[in-house]
Amino acid sequence: MFPDDVQALSAAVIASALKAGVMVATAESCTGGLVSGALTAIAGSSAVLDRGFVTYSNEAKTEMLGVPDDLLARFGAVSEPVARAMALGAVARSRASASVSITGVAGPGGGSAEKPVGLVHFAAAGPDGAIVHVERRFGDIGREAVRLESVRVALSLLLDAVTA
């Protein structure tokens, strides 16, 4: 179902989290649960994946993850502050101590000059409380390609978070 490199990254996240004794959670918008899907494709993932939040709407981001309305109003859903709030909310509202969040514009529509198609913000929260933000501009490479590249980045960030 997933490309070999995504399966390998997912397996590495599961193995590293298990070794570190860390539970993980995901908070996904434009990927719609693909990161959780990649993780659960790996046998043994139930030992470390607590839950995945699919928060496609702003209301879901607020209700499920506690993202403040004022952050969404001020910066928009596709922004560093919202990605950070999503990652922190996933930890706060789960049994996980590490998380990754993804929010972006997968396309083909929905982009603007300020936030073009292919812009994705990520954040990863580690068990030590550290949070890392990454912004990627994949360009208008097609909806599925943006989503798949986002899964790769998210899994890499999550791997870094659980091994830090």
N, C-alpha and C positions, 0 to 999 in steps of 0.2 A: 504494500500500500504506500509506504513512504520510501523515498530513495535511500540507498545504502548508507550515505553519509549522515542522514537524519536519524536512521535507526542506530547507527554507531554512537552518535551524540546522545541520543535518548538513553541508550544502554550505559553510557559513561555517567550520565546524570544519576541514573538509578543506582549504579554501583557505588559512586562517590557519596551520595546521600546516605546510602545504607551503611557504608564504612564509617561515615562521620556521625551517624545516629541522628540525621536531620530529616524532618518531614518538610515537604515542599507543597506549594500551592501555585496556581497560575491565575492571572487576571487578564483576560483576553477581550479585545474588541475586534479589530479588523481580521484577526485570524480565526475568530468564531469557534474556538475550542481545538484548533489543530495542534497546539502545543501539548495540551492534555491528551489528545488522541495519540500523538507520537509517543508520549511517555507510557500510556496504558497499553500500547502495542508491545511493550517489553514485559516478558514474564517476570513476576516479582515486584512489579511497580506498586502494587497495593501496600507494600511494606513502607514506602516512603512518600507516595503521593496522597496527600490528605484530601484535596479537592481542587476543582477548577471552576473559576467564575467566568462565565461568558456575559460580558456587560457591554452589549452593542449600543444601547441607548444611553443618553446622559442620565436618564432616570435610574437605569440599572446601576450605573457607576455610583450614583448617590445612595440608592437604597441598599445595594448589596455590599459595596466596598466603603461606604462612608465618604466618598469624594465630595468635598464641600461645593455647594451650588455656586458660591462666589468664584471658586477656581475655574469652574466650567464657563461661567459667564465672562470672566476676565481674560482667560487664556484660550478657551476653546478646548474641546475634547482631545484634539491632536496637539499636545504640548508637553513640554518637560514637567511642569508642575502636576499635571493630571496623571502622567505616567508614574511619577513618584508616589502620588497619593494612592493610585491603584495598587502599586506594589505593597505599600505600607498597610493599606486596607485589607489586602489578601492575608497578610500575616496576622493582623489584629482580629480578623473575623474567621479564623480557622485554627487548627491545631498545629499549623506549620510554623517553622522558624525561618524559612527562606521562601522567597517568591520571585516571580518574574511577571512583568506586565507589558502589554503591547497595545498601542493605540495609534492608528494611522489612517491614511487614505489609500485604499487598495485600487480604487478606480473601477471602471473607466471614468465615471463621473465623480463629482464631489470635490474636485480639486479647485484651487484658486491660485492666484499669483503668489500669495503669501504661504499657502499650504498646498503645494502641487501634488498631483497623483504620484504616489511612490514615497511620500514622506511618512516615516514611521518613527515614533518615539517608544523607547524601551526603558524599563527600570528594573533593577534586581535588588532585592533586599536580602542581606545575608544574616545568618544566625548571630553574628557579632553586632548587629544593628547598623552596619554600613549599608549605604544605598548607592548604587551606581546608575547613571543615566547614559544612554547612548541614543544618538539621532542618526538615522540613515535616510538617505535620499536615493532610492533605487531607480527613480525615473519612471516613465510610463512604459513599463516592460510587460504590462498585462496583469490583470487581477490575480490570477493564480500564481504567477511568478513572484509578485510582490508578497503574497501570503506565504509562499514556500520559503523565500529568502528571509522573511520575518521569523518563521519557525526556526531556521538555522541560527539566526542572531540570538533569539530568545533562549534557545537551548544552551548556546555557548555562554551566555551571561549567567544562566542558572547554574551551569557547571562551575563557573568561576566562583559563584556565590557560595556553593556548598563545599568547595575545596579551599576556600580562603581561610 
